[in-house]
Amino acid sequence: MKKTLFILFFCNILFAQTTIKGVVKDSLGNAISFANVQLVKHATNEVINYKSTNENGAFEFVVNGDAINLDLKVTHISYYSKIISVTVNSQRMAYETIILKSKDIQLQNIKITGKFKDAVDKNDTIKYNLTRLLNGSEEKLKDVIDKLPGLKIDENGKIKFNGKTIDNFLIEGDELYNNQHQLATENIKAQMIDKIEVLKDFKSFSSLGDGNGGEKKTALNVYIKDEFKNKINGAIDAEGGYKKRYKLHNYTFNFNKKIKASLIADVNNTNNIIFSVNDYFDLKKISNQEITSLDNNNSLTVDDNVPDFLFAEDDVKSKTIKNLTFNINSSLSKKTKIQGYSITNLINQEQFINTQQLFYASNDQILNKTSNIIGSSLFNSNYIKIENKPNDKNYCNYTLSTNYSKDVQNSFLNTSFLNSNTAFKEKKSLEDFTIGQNFSYKKIINNNSKVDFIVYNEFSNSNRVLNLNSDQPFLNLNFGDDYLIYQNTNQKRIKLGSKIKYSLKLNKNSFNFQIGSSVLNETFNNNIDEQNLAYDFKLASSFYNNYSGFNYSRIITG
């Protein structure tokens, strides 16, 4: 057993791991190879992991978690199946021997045929036998994935392998859709797919001689049939329904060895949202998030108003959604790659609400309220990354990302109560723009040491406008004949930072040294105009952050 001792300036959280292993034999003590061993949840029968026994009949699973009731299902074509109940806890457990009883079958005629496995696990790569697992009823990639052992798609459209979201989605070894898995699973047709494999120790283009820094990453790699490559292909889906309901969808792609690109367009009035709330925040994360998370500041950031369209329900008067998504991955040479995407989402929506409230008193009174809300939401996100890897010891990249959103909402409220009528108008505009870029470089100095360097900057501008208008006094304010309030809030942020990290390994000892620096300039302006009695609030601030760190770890064998 190996234990790792960490001396850190941070708190570490340790997760319990349980090892389940054993040997499958027959009643005569002979090892049974190529027996299928599945690890499933007892309550739901969900497959967590599966393997085949090796030539010695042995198998082994490593499970994270505490107190989970599981079943080991062992099957073989020549033996009766066996199920063993296990409980996962922090203790290490082992099943030395599992005996399968041989089937007694009297054969009248003998026919020798080849039998292929559902999947083959070799050299940290699982290759699925699609011929055995699919029946031809699958329409999209998501239908194919649902039938592959160990793989599933969660409620957010993310692909999971053995319960964990995959780190990378690949088209023949190249990343195309980043973490927007639903763009692939909902659009790639099943008939296009040639092969699918899971890479349990994926090495990206950015990995050097140290791999992924000791961390194993998983990737799903999809291969396309030859007849769908090296040319522009696509499909258009059109649907129509009652009360002028419609849905148009177009998917165009070009997959070849050097360039992989896809264009997806959607127009509908059926509330078919392309991106979820989680996808929205993922797209707004700029490429240097990992660095900036090390130098948090108590800035005066205005709350990030999430666009209303992400939460809109079906109970609206009308709603139109337009979306355009473009993805590209190009290998300029063996040493240089470029990857990027552009996403635009526009929604126009109208909501109408009519309510009545009855107040019981000596003379019953009725409050009538009519509300009409008309709004639009525009969101655009762009990302491009250029990578260069001259050799296995040097790597650099440049990343540029922009995000823009604008939400405009007009509300009209009319109330009548006790023979009085009030008309209230509200106009709200929220506009945000962010641009960020970084440059990173890493180098393997020798077999024991490496250095990482990154410099980044970010600019953002946020503007909020609120206009309130009424034909009667409101908010206990002293107006003249014009009952109007105008408010404008503007915030600008400029951030610049850099970081350098040096790593050294000596035998069983690991040393990490890092230093970094960042500066943030921020301005905040708030203006309220009430009948020409202006209220202005202005604030400018600067934050400086310098940090250094040291990390030491040692592997102890005992």
C-alpha positions, 0 to 999 in steps of 0.5 A: 500500500502506498501513502502520500504525505502532503505538507501544504498551506491548504486543507486537503480532503481525502476520499475513501477508496475501496478495492474489490478483487478476486479470482474466478475458478470452476469447481475443479480449481481451474481459472476461468478467463474472459468471464464477465464481471459487473459491479452494479448498485443493488437498489437500482441495478445501475452498472458502475463498472465492468471488466473481464477476467484475465488469463488467470481468472483475476479481476479488480475494481477500485470504488470511491464512496462510503457505505454503498450496497453493491452486487458483483455479477459474474457470468460466463457462457459455459457456467451458471451466473453468480451474484455476490452482495458487497458493501463499500466502506473505507476498508479494503476488501478482497474476494479470493475465490469465486466458484462458478458451476459448470453447465451440463449440456448434452449437444446433439449437433456441434457448431463452432462460431466466433463470439465477440465481446461487447467491449475490449479493455486494453492499454487504458482504452475501451473499444465498444463492439457497436455491431453487437450493442446496437440494433439499428433503431438509434437515430442520434449519438445520444441513442448510441451512448445510452446502449454502451456499458459504463456510459450515460448522459445526465439531465444536463446533456453531459456524457458520463463514464462510470458516474463521472463527467468525461474530461474531453469529447473528441472527434477522431482525436480532436476536440470540437465541442468543448464541454457542450456535449449536447451539441454532439449528442443531439446532432451527430446521426447514428448512421455516421458513427463508425467506432466509439472508444473511451480513453481512460488516460487521455493525453491532450495536445498540451501534455508534455513528457509529464503527461497530465501532471499525474492526473488521469483524464478520460475522453470519449473518442468518436470515429466517423465513417469514411462516406461522411468525411472530406465533404460538406454534409448536413440535414434540415429538420422542420416541424409545424403544429397547432396555433402556428407552432414551428421548429426549424433545425439545421446541422452542417458539418465537414470532418476531415483529417486537418479541419473539423467544423460544424454549424448548427442553426435553430429557430423555434417558438416552442420554448426549445432552449439550446443551453441550460443555466449551467451551460451559460455560466460555463461559456462565461468562464474565461480561459484563465479562470484557474489562475484568477481563482488564486487571487480573489479580491473583494471587488465591487462587482455588481450581481451577475444578472442571469438572462431571463430566457434561461428560466422562462416557462411555457406559460407565456403569450409568445416566444421566439428562439434563434440560435447559431453555433459554429465550432472548428478545430484545425491542424495547421501543422503537426506542431500547431493547432487552432480551436474555437467556437462562436455562439449567438442566442436571441430570444424575444418574449411577451408575457401577459397576466390578468389577475383579480383579488377580492377583499372581504369587508363591509363592502367587498372590493375588487383589485384588478391588475393587468401586466404585459411584459415584452422583452428580448435577450441577446447572448454571444460568446466567442473563443479561440485558442492557438497552440504550438508544440515544437517538441515534447519538452516545450508548449505554448498557447494563446487564448482569446475569449469574448462574452456579450449579453444584452437584455431589454424588458418593457413592463406595463402594469395597470391597476384599478381599485376603489374607483382609482386607476394607476398606470405604471411603466418600467423599462430595464436594460442590462448590458455586459461585455467581457474580453479576456486573453492569456498566454501560457508557456511550459517547459520540461527542463529535465526528467526531474523538473519543469516550469510553467508561466502564464500572463493574462488580462481581462476587461469588462464593462457592465451597464444597467439602466432603469426607467420608472414612470407612473401617472400617479405618485409612487414610492412616497417620492415628491414629484411634480407633474412628471412621475419619473425616475431614471437610474444608470449604473456603470461598472468597468474592470481592468485586470492584469496578472502573471504567475510562474511555477517551478516543479521538482521531483527528487526520488520520492520527494516532490517540490513545487514553488510558485509566485504570482502578481495581479492588479485590478482597477475598478470604477463604479458610477451610479446616477439617479435622476428624480425630477431633475434632483440628481444623485451621483455616486462615483467610486474608483478602487485598485487592488494589488495582490502578490503571493508566493507558495511552496508545496512539498510531498513525499511517497512513503512505502510501508 
